[in-house]
Amino acid sequence: MDAAESELSGDVDPQVASGCIRYRIWPAWRHKIRTLLAVAFVIGSTVGVSYAYESPLWATVTFLGLTAALAIFFFPTMVTLDGPVLHLRQLGAPRTHDLRQFKRVEVHEGLLPRAEMGLSSSVSALDHVKGTTVPLPANPTVRDQVVVHLRRWVGRAPSGIFEMDADHAPEDHSMAEAS
Protein backbone atom coordinates (compact mmCIF):
# COMPACT_ATOMS: atom_id res chain seq x y z
CA MET A 1 0.00 0.00 0.00
CA ASP A 2 2.89 2.37 0.73
CA ALA A 3 4.29 1.86 -2.77
CA ALA A 4 0.97 2.87 -4.33
CA GLU A 5 0.76 5.99 -2.21
CA SER A 6 4.29 7.05 -3.08
CA GLU A 7 3.35 6.89 -6.77
CA LEU A 8 0.43 9.24 -6.24
CA SER A 9 1.99 11.94 -4.11
CA GLY A 10 4.87 14.34 -4.53
CA ASP A 11 6.99 15.13 -7.55
CA VAL A 12 8.06 12.23 -9.68
CA ASP A 13 11.39 12.54 -11.43
CA PRO A 14 11.59 10.90 -14.82
CA GLN A 15 13.20 7.52 -14.84
CA VAL A 16 15.46 6.68 -17.74
CA ALA A 17 16.86 3.15 -17.79
CA SER A 18 17.82 0.86 -20.65
CA GLY A 19 16.10 3.02 -23.27
CA CYS A 20 12.87 3.28 -21.29
CA ILE A 21 11.59 6.73 -20.30
CA ARG A 22 8.85 7.04 -17.67
CA TYR A 23 7.26 10.19 -16.30
CA ARG A 24 4.01 11.53 -14.90
CA ILE A 25 2.24 14.72 -15.95
CA TRP A 26 -0.20 16.20 -13.47
CA PRO A 27 -0.99 19.86 -14.26
CA ALA A 28 -3.25 20.32 -11.22
CA TRP A 29 -0.46 19.23 -8.87
CA ARG A 30 2.19 21.36 -10.55
CA HIS A 31 0.19 24.58 -11.07
CA LYS A 32 -1.68 25.45 -7.86
CA ILE A 33 -2.94 28.86 -9.05
CA ARG A 34 -4.26 27.41 -12.33
CA THR A 35 -5.96 24.66 -10.36
CA LEU A 36 -7.69 27.19 -8.13
CA LEU A 37 -8.76 29.18 -11.20
CA ALA A 38 -10.13 26.04 -12.89
CA VAL A 39 -12.07 25.02 -9.77
CA ALA A 40 -13.39 28.58 -9.36
CA PHE A 41 -14.45 28.57 -13.04
CA VAL A 42 -16.33 25.27 -12.68
CA ILE A 43 -18.05 26.32 -9.45
CA GLY A 44 -18.77 29.85 -10.68
CA SER A 45 -20.26 28.59 -13.95
CA THR A 46 -22.37 26.06 -12.09
CA VAL A 47 -23.70 28.68 -9.69
CA GLY A 48 -24.28 31.13 -12.58
CA VAL A 49 -26.26 28.58 -14.60
CA SER A 50 -28.23 27.57 -11.50
CA TYR A 51 -29.09 31.21 -10.80
CA ALA A 52 -29.86 32.08 -14.47
CA TYR A 53 -32.05 29.08 -15.25
CA GLU A 54 -33.26 28.30 -11.71
CA SER A 55 -32.86 24.64 -12.49
CA PRO A 56 -30.74 22.12 -10.60
CA LEU A 57 -30.77 19.92 -13.72
CA TRP A 58 -28.90 22.50 -15.86
CA ALA A 59 -26.54 23.26 -12.99
CA THR A 60 -25.70 19.55 -12.73
CA VAL A 61 -25.23 19.25 -16.50
CA THR A 62 -22.92 22.30 -16.44
CA PHE A 63 -20.89 20.94 -13.51
CA LEU A 64 -20.49 17.47 -15.05
CA GLY A 65 -19.69 18.85 -18.51
CA LEU A 66 -17.02 21.27 -17.31
CA THR A 67 -15.50 18.69 -14.97
CA ALA A 68 -15.33 16.16 -17.81
CA ALA A 69 -13.76 18.75 -20.14
CA LEU A 70 -11.10 19.65 -17.55
CA ALA A 71 -10.54 16.08 -16.28
CA ILE A 72 -7.25 15.73 -18.14
CA PHE A 73 -6.06 18.74 -16.11
CA PHE A 74 -7.22 17.38 -12.75
CA PHE A 75 -5.95 13.79 -13.02
CA PRO A 76 -2.40 12.50 -13.70
CA THR A 77 -1.21 11.07 -17.01
CA MET A 78 1.47 8.37 -16.94
CA VAL A 79 3.75 8.12 -19.99
CA THR A 80 6.21 5.32 -20.75
CA LEU A 81 8.38 5.25 -23.86
CA ASP A 82 10.00 1.85 -24.34
CA GLY A 83 11.75 1.72 -27.68
CA PRO A 84 9.10 1.92 -30.40
CA VAL A 85 6.24 1.45 -27.92
CA LEU A 86 4.34 4.29 -26.25
CA HIS A 87 2.24 3.50 -23.19
CA LEU A 88 -0.21 6.20 -22.02
CA ARG A 89 -2.47 6.00 -19.01
CA GLN A 90 -4.93 8.89 -19.07
CA LEU A 91 -8.00 9.06 -16.84
CA GLY A 92 -7.35 5.48 -15.74
CA ALA A 93 -7.52 4.09 -19.29
CA PRO A 94 -4.30 2.48 -20.56
CA ARG A 95 -3.46 2.85 -24.26
CA THR A 96 -0.52 1.44 -26.18
CA HIS A 97 0.77 2.74 -29.52
CA ASP A 98 3.54 1.65 -31.85
CA LEU A 99 5.47 4.82 -32.66
CA ARG A 100 6.44 3.44 -36.07
CA GLN A 101 2.83 3.66 -37.26
CA PHE A 102 2.83 7.46 -36.99
CA LYS A 103 4.21 9.52 -39.87
CA ARG A 104 4.71 12.95 -38.29
CA VAL A 105 5.53 14.61 -34.95
CA GLU A 106 4.70 18.23 -34.12
CA VAL A 107 6.00 19.68 -30.86
CA HIS A 108 3.90 22.48 -29.32
CA GLU A 109 5.17 24.68 -26.50
CA GLY A 110 3.03 26.97 -24.41
CA LEU A 111 0.56 26.48 -21.59
CA LEU A 112 0.49 22.68 -21.96
CA PRO A 113 3.60 21.45 -23.85
CA ARG A 114 2.77 18.44 -25.98
CA ALA A 115 3.83 16.39 -28.99
CA GLU A 116 1.10 15.59 -31.48
CA MET A 117 1.62 12.57 -33.71
CA GLY A 118 -0.37 12.02 -36.89
CA LEU A 119 -0.91 9.05 -39.15
CA SER A 120 -0.49 11.01 -42.39
CA SER A 121 2.61 12.87 -43.51
CA SER A 122 0.58 16.05 -44.10
CA VAL A 123 -1.75 17.89 -41.74
CA SER A 124 -5.16 16.25 -41.77
CA ALA A 125 -8.44 17.15 -40.10
CA LEU A 126 -8.67 13.62 -38.72
CA ASP A 127 -5.28 13.74 -36.96
CA HIS A 128 -6.90 14.60 -33.63
CA VAL A 129 -9.16 11.55 -33.96
CA LYS A 130 -6.71 9.03 -35.40
CA GLY A 131 -3.44 10.39 -34.00
CA THR A 132 -2.39 10.82 -30.41
CA THR A 133 -1.06 13.55 -28.17
CA VAL A 134 1.78 13.01 -25.71
CA PRO A 135 2.07 15.56 -22.90
CA LEU A 136 5.66 16.67 -22.40
CA PRO A 137 7.39 17.15 -19.03
CA ALA A 138 8.15 20.64 -17.71
CA ASN A 139 11.88 19.95 -17.27
CA PRO A 140 13.56 21.12 -20.53
CA THR A 141 16.29 18.44 -20.40
CA VAL A 142 13.80 15.60 -20.03
CA ARG A 143 11.50 17.19 -22.61
CA ASP A 144 14.38 17.17 -25.10
CA GLN A 145 15.08 13.49 -24.35
CA VAL A 146 11.41 12.64 -24.98
CA VAL A 147 11.27 14.63 -28.23
CA VAL A 148 14.51 13.02 -29.50
CA HIS A 149 13.10 9.58 -28.63
CA LEU A 150 9.81 10.32 -30.44
CA ARG A 151 11.57 11.66 -33.53
CA ARG A 152 13.87 8.64 -33.59
CA TRP A 153 11.01 6.14 -33.75
CA VAL A 154 8.14 7.93 -35.53
CA GLY A 155 7.86 6.90 -39.16
CA ARG A 156 10.62 4.28 -39.03
CA ALA A 157 9.72 0.95 -40.55
CA PRO A 158 11.87 -2.01 -39.49
CA SER A 159 13.60 -3.89 -42.27
CA GLY A 160 13.13 -7.27 -40.59
CA ILE A 161 16.83 -8.07 -41.07
CA PHE A 162 18.58 -8.48 -37.74
CA GLU A 163 22.28 -9.01 -37.18
CA MET A 164 24.17 -9.80 -33.99
CA ASP A 165 26.14 -6.88 -32.54
CA ALA A 166 29.20 -6.87 -30.31
CA ASP A 167 26.89 -6.98 -27.28
CA HIS A 168 25.27 -10.18 -28.68
CA ALA A 169 21.88 -8.51 -29.05
CA PRO A 170 20.01 -8.61 -32.37
CA GLU A 171 20.03 -5.17 -34.00
CA ASP A 172 18.07 -3.89 -37.01
CA HIS A 173 20.84 -1.93 -38.75
CA SER A 174 18.46 -0.11 -41.07
CA MET A 175 16.88 1.48 -37.95
CA ALA A 176 20.30 2.50 -36.60
CA GLU A 177 21.29 4.08 -39.92
CA ALA A 178 18.00 6.03 -40.14
CA SER A 179 18.56 7.80 -36.82
C-alpha positions as CSV (number, residue, x, y, z in Angstrom):
1,M,0.0,0.0,0.0
2,D,2.9,2.4,0.7
3,A,4.3,1.9,-2.8
4,A,1.0,2.9,-4.3
5,E,0.8,6.0,-2.2
6,S,4.3,7.0,-3.1
7,E,3.3,6.9,-6.8
8,L,0.4,9.2,-6.2
9,S,2.0,11.9,-4.1
10,G,4.9,14.3,-4.5
11,D,7.0,15.1,-7.5
12,V,8.1,12.2,-9.7
13,D,11.4,12.5,-11.4
14,P,11.6,10.9,-14.8
15,Q,13.2,7.5,-14.8
16,V,15.5,6.7,-17.7
17,A,16.9,3.2,-17.8
18,S,17.8,0.9,-20.6
19,G,16.1,3.0,-23.3
20,C,12.9,3.3,-21.3
21,I,11.6,6.7,-20.3
22,R,8.9,7.0,-17.7
23,Y,7.3,10.2,-16.3
24,R,4.0,11.5,-14.9
25,I,2.2,14.7,-16.0
26,W,-0.2,16.2,-13.5
27,P,-1.0,19.9,-14.3
28,A,-3.3,20.3,-11.2
29,W,-0.5,19.2,-8.9
30,R,2.2,21.4,-10.6
31,H,0.2,24.6,-11.1
32,K,-1.7,25.4,-7.9
33,I,-2.9,28.9,-9.1
34,R,-4.3,27.4,-12.3
35,T,-6.0,24.7,-10.4
36,L,-7.7,27.2,-8.1
37,L,-8.8,29.2,-11.2
38,A,-10.1,26.0,-12.9
39,V,-12.1,25.0,-9.8
40,A,-13.4,28.6,-9.4
41,F,-14.4,28.6,-13.0
42,V,-16.3,25.3,-12.7
43,I,-18.0,26.3,-9.4
44,G,-18.8,29.9,-10.7
45,S,-20.3,28.6,-13.9
46,T,-22.4,26.1,-12.1
47,V,-23.7,28.7,-9.7
48,G,-24.3,31.1,-12.6
49,V,-26.3,28.6,-14.6
50,S,-28.2,27.6,-11.5
51,Y,-29.1,31.2,-10.8
52,A,-29.9,32.1,-14.5
53,Y,-32.0,29.1,-15.3
54,E,-33.3,28.3,-11.7
55,S,-32.9,24.6,-12.5
56,P,-30.7,22.1,-10.6
57,L,-30.8,19.9,-13.7
58,W,-28.9,22.5,-15.9
59,A,-26.5,23.3,-13.0
60,T,-25.7,19.5,-12.7
61,V,-25.2,19.3,-16.5
62,T,-22.9,22.3,-16.4
63,F,-20.9,20.9,-13.5
64,L,-20.5,17.5,-15.1
65,G,-19.7,18.8,-18.5
66,L,-17.0,21.3,-17.3
67,T,-15.5,18.7,-15.0
68,A,-15.3,16.2,-17.8
69,A,-13.8,18.7,-20.1
70,L,-11.1,19.6,-17.5
71,A,-10.5,16.1,-16.3
72,I,-7.2,15.7,-18.1
73,F,-6.1,18.7,-16.1
74,F,-7.2,17.4,-12.7
75,F,-5.9,13.8,-13.0
76,P,-2.4,12.5,-13.7
77,T,-1.2,11.1,-17.0
78,M,1.5,8.4,-16.9
79,V,3.8,8.1,-20.0
80,T,6.2,5.3,-20.7
81,L,8.4,5.2,-23.9
82,D,10.0,1.8,-24.3
83,G,11.8,1.7,-27.7
84,P,9.1,1.9,-30.4
85,V,6.2,1.5,-27.9
86,L,4.3,4.3,-26.2
87,H,2.2,3.5,-23.2
88,L,-0.2,6.2,-22.0
89,R,-2.5,6.0,-19.0
90,Q,-4.9,8.9,-19.1
91,L,-8.0,9.1,-16.8
92,G,-7.4,5.5,-15.7
93,A,-7.5,4.1,-19.3
94,P,-4.3,2.5,-20.6
95,R,-3.5,2.8,-24.3
96,T,-0.5,1.4,-26.2
97,H,0.8,2.7,-29.5
98,D,3.5,1.7,-31.8
99,L,5.5,4.8,-32.7
100,R,6.4,3.4,-36.1
101,Q,2.8,3.7,-37.3
102,F,2.8,7.5,-37.0
103,K,4.2,9.5,-39.9
104,R,4.7,12.9,-38.3
105,V,5.5,14.6,-34.9
106,E,4.7,18.2,-34.1
107,V,6.0,19.7,-30.9
108,H,3.9,22.5,-29.3
109,E,5.2,24.7,-26.5
110,G,3.0,27.0,-24.4
111,L,0.6,26.5,-21.6
112,L,0.5,22.7,-22.0
113,P,3.6,21.5,-23.9
114,R,2.8,18.4,-26.0
115,A,3.8,16.4,-29.0
116,E,1.1,15.6,-31.5
117,M,1.6,12.6,-33.7
118,G,-0.4,12.0,-36.9
119,L,-0.9,9.0,-39.1
120,S,-0.5,11.0,-42.4
121,S,2.6,12.9,-43.5
122,S,0.6,16.1,-44.1
123,V,-1.8,17.9,-41.7
124,S,-5.2,16.3,-41.8
125,A,-8.4,17.2,-40.1
126,L,-8.7,13.6,-38.7
127,D,-5.3,13.7,-37.0
128,H,-6.9,14.6,-33.6
129,V,-9.2,11.6,-34.0
130,K,-6.7,9.0,-35.4
131,G,-3.4,10.4,-34.0
132,T,-2.4,10.8,-30.4
133,T,-1.1,13.6,-28.2
134,V,1.8,13.0,-25.7
135,P,2.1,15.6,-22.9
136,L,5.7,16.7,-22.4
137,P,7.4,17.1,-19.0
138,A,8.1,20.6,-17.7
139,N,11.9,20.0,-17.3
140,P,13.6,21.1,-20.5
141,T,16.3,18.4,-20.4
142,V,13.8,15.6,-20.0
143,R,11.5,17.2,-22.6
144,D,14.4,17.2,-25.1
145,Q,15.1,13.5,-24.4
146,V,11.4,12.6,-25.0
147,V,11.3,14.6,-28.2
148,V,14.5,13.0,-29.5
149,H,13.1,9.6,-28.6
150,L,9.8,10.3,-30.4
151,R,11.6,11.7,-33.5
152,R,13.9,8.6,-33.6
153,W,11.0,6.1,-33.7
154,V,8.1,7.9,-35.5
155,G,7.9,6.9,-39.2
156,R,10.6,4.3,-39.0
157,A,9.7,1.0,-40.6
158,P,11.9,-2.0,-39.5
159,S,13.6,-3.9,-42.3
160,G,13.1,-7.3,-40.6
161,I,16.8,-8.1,-41.1
162,F,18.6,-8.5,-37.7
163,E,22.3,-9.0,-37.2
164,M,24.2,-9.8,-34.0
165,D,26.1,-6.9,-32.5
166,A,29.2,-6.9,-30.3
167,D,26.9,-7.0,-27.3
168,H,25.3,-10.2,-28.7
169,A,21.9,-8.5,-29.1
170,P,20.0,-8.6,-32.4
171,E,20.0,-5.2,-34.0
172,D,18.1,-3.9,-37.0
173,H,20.8,-1.9,-38.7
174,S,18.5,-0.1,-41.1
175,M,16.9,1.5,-38.0
176,A,20.3,2.5,-36.6
177,E,21.3,4.1,-39.9
178,A,18.0,6.0,-40.1
179,S,18.6,7.8,-36.8
